């Protein structure tokens, strides 16, 4: 602050009249006016410059003590400027402040100029004032750092790139603001014995020299756990006003419990103390995406008591979670006060009950599901999870304790397209909600009604441009100008489609040379080499569950074998109708080459064939001229029960000995509307 003016006059010897030594000589007498009551310990620099017509300065005298300046300083007649600096130009210091002044004067021949230099404070005074409550309420070691920077950067301060002072007690600090710098940043760091670390930051903008900026810190008794910070400008040194205020956020604390710990929905009600430094204007609770105004409405399970305009008690009991699933429920408390202070706080409650099952908790192919439940009753002696299928009888599973109050149980019969109810049973009584799960429908074969066809010579059992899934031997029989399998308008009764597949066995010949060819339809590939064909059985297919069977609508005629009879030996009499379905883990297709009988297989081979997970088939030598639905039951091999599927094989023919070019040219079959049953 500006102290009483001290006029210092050079008087180290008795005053004398000035006597010029030269005709163009004059003199100056100098006095200093500084904002200090004691200059004895201050560093002083006094410089006298001659100023030419261009305004350039040339140093002609320099003094480092006021006592070194003579009473009359003889100078040649000209223009001069006296420059005085008192104190050190420390950028940031608790001890050093700096005053500076300049005065222009003119020396005339034979005359004495009286020169007064007013030295004004160059330093900015930054004061930290700790209220007594800081020391009373906080642990030792609190501090406030003030730095010359637009935004607080501790790393830069530590490296020395930013000038700063650290205040551990109430005191003044002095800053020489570099050119272009007009902002001080401050940061308080302390620790409350209960709330823990307390940190606050702020900036003081438009900082000027010779002004005091005070950061006052006080621990608020009105809102435990918060600090009230203000930075005020002392205007006694400079006529300007620049005040900033830090408004602390409200607090939400648990009455007798840790507000950050998970609470139990079946335990006693919990009370939360909400406090602010200013009047509370907004108080809400958000649960399950809905927000409720606690100042103007009510909510089941929540009660509010007003202690004062700045303090409320919010009590939450278990009825708030009556309709919640088991697990964790997050409730968000929000408060805002009249000064703009605000706080949003998530509080977590454990809810006893069954946890909703998700697709990641079950595998329909393997038929297993993991149920999970949250149990808060620490004295429970029996924990079970019950389930039922499609509203049937309840079945109970023993649950095993896991971490954090959870219990799990395994179910091994979950499958596709079913409705399941499940619940938690603790000590023989239902606990929490009963939940439901509808599993997705089982996967079905593409073009299972054979509505999609393309081409004609030959026909293909898939839409134009689509990826083949079904195939036939039509490419081979086209050499003889015929198709073995074609679309038909004859569909099974009740079908919503308009097409079926018609498979017709024939003798295919070119210029009198040919072979018997069986009507066929299968999932896979076909290639021709001369008069022989190779079928690659199998298409990649994603099963999401285990089908029990494959239903097929079919009618057929089995003629008397008239080509290749006796090859093989049992190929006599009526032809053989076969239908086959395989689920496999084959990485590549199973090849059947009509020129190599070692690649052939029979239906009876499926039980031991490599890579077959499940199989089903139908074979008959009888004719059925009317549409009927047939069910190919799937047998799952025990040695493959834990294997996941990759390929599916479905095959139809009215001539089961066709690999040997044996069969009847009178044999045919219609196939329509396939369906996996789960």
Secondary structure as GFF3:
##gff-version 3
##sequence-region A 1 678
A	DSSP	beta_strand	6	9	.	.	.	ID=ss1
A	DSSP	beta_strand	25	34	.	.	.	ID=ss2
A	DSSP	beta_strand	44	51	.	.	.	ID=ss3
A	DSSP	beta_strand	57	63	.	.	.	ID=ss4
A	DSSP	three_ten_helix	66	68	.	.	.	ID=ss5
A	DSSP	beta_strand	73	76	.	.	.	ID=ss6
A	DSSP	beta_strand	78	86	.	.	.	ID=ss7
A	DSSP	beta_strand	92	93	.	.	.	ID=ss8
A	DSSP	beta_strand	99	107	.	.	.	ID=ss9
A	DSSP	beta_strand	112	121	.	.	.	ID=ss10
A	DSSP	beta_strand	124	130	.	.	.	ID=ss11
A	DSSP	alpha_helix	132	137	.	.	.	ID=ss12
A	DSSP	beta_strand	143	148	.	.	.	ID=ss13
A	DSSP	alpha_helix	154	159	.	.	.	ID=ss14
A	DSSP	beta_strand	164	167	.	.	.	ID=ss15
A	DSSP	beta_strand	171	175	.	.	.	ID=ss16
A	DSSP	beta_strand	184	192	.	.	.	ID=ss17
A	DSSP	beta_strand	196	204	.	.	.	ID=ss18
A	DSSP	beta_strand	212	219	.	.	.	ID=ss19
A	DSSP	beta_strand	227	234	.	.	.	ID=ss20
A	DSSP	beta_strand	244	246	.	.	.	ID=ss21
A	DSSP	beta_strand	251	254	.	.	.	ID=ss22
A	DSSP	beta_strand	263	264	.	.	.	ID=ss23
A	DSSP	beta_strand	270	275	.	.	.	ID=ss24
A	DSSP	beta_strand	280	287	.	.	.	ID=ss25
A	DSSP	beta_strand	290	293	.	.	.	ID=ss26
A	DSSP	beta_strand	302	308	.	.	.	ID=ss27
A	DSSP	beta_strand	311	316	.	.	.	ID=ss28
A	DSSP	three_ten_helix	318	321	.	.	.	ID=ss29
A	DSSP	beta_strand	327	337	.	.	.	ID=ss30
A	DSSP	beta_strand	342	351	.	.	.	ID=ss31
A	DSSP	beta_strand	353	354	.	.	.	ID=ss32
A	DSSP	three_ten_helix	359	361	.	.	.	ID=ss33
A	DSSP	beta_strand	362	363	.	.	.	ID=ss34
A	DSSP	beta_strand	368	374	.	.	.	ID=ss35
A	DSSP	beta_strand	383	389	.	.	.	ID=ss36
A	DSSP	beta_strand	395	398	.	.	.	ID=ss37
A	DSSP	beta_strand	400	401	.	.	.	ID=ss38
A	DSSP	beta_strand	406	411	.	.	.	ID=ss39
A	DSSP	beta_strand	419	426	.	.	.	ID=ss40
A	DSSP	beta_strand	429	438	.	.	.	ID=ss41
A	DSSP	beta_strand	454	455	.	.	.	ID=ss42
A	DSSP	beta_strand	459	460	.	.	.	ID=ss43
A	DSSP	beta_strand	470	471	.	.	.	ID=ss44
A	DSSP	alpha_helix	474	477	.	.	.	ID=ss45
A	DSSP	three_ten_helix	478	480	.	.	.	ID=ss46
A	DSSP	beta_strand	485	488	.	.	.	ID=ss47
A	DSSP	beta_strand	500	504	.	.	.	ID=ss48
A	DSSP	beta_strand	506	510	.	.	.	ID=ss49
A	DSSP	beta_strand	513	517	.	.	.	ID=ss50
A	DSSP	beta_strand	520	529	.	.	.	ID=ss51
A	DSSP	beta_strand	532	537	.	.	.	ID=ss52
A	DSSP	beta_strand	539	540	.	.	.	ID=ss53
A	DSSP	beta_strand	549	557	.	.	.	ID=ss54
A	DSSP	beta_strand	577	584	.	.	.	ID=ss55
A	DSSP	beta_strand	590	593	.	.	.	ID=ss56
A	DSSP	three_ten_helix	597	599	.	.	.	ID=ss57
A	DSSP	three_ten_helix	603	607	.	.	.	ID=ss58
A	DSSP	beta_strand	612	620	.	.	.	ID=ss59
A	DSSP	beta_strand	624	633	.	.	.	ID=ss60
A	DSSP	beta_strand	635	636	.	.	.	ID=ss61
A	DSSP	three_ten_helix	638	640	.	.	.	ID=ss62
A	DSSP	beta_strand	647	653	.	.	.	ID=ss63
A	DSSP	three_ten_helix	658	660	.	.	.	ID=ss64
A	DSSP	beta_strand	668	677	.	.	.	ID=ss65
###
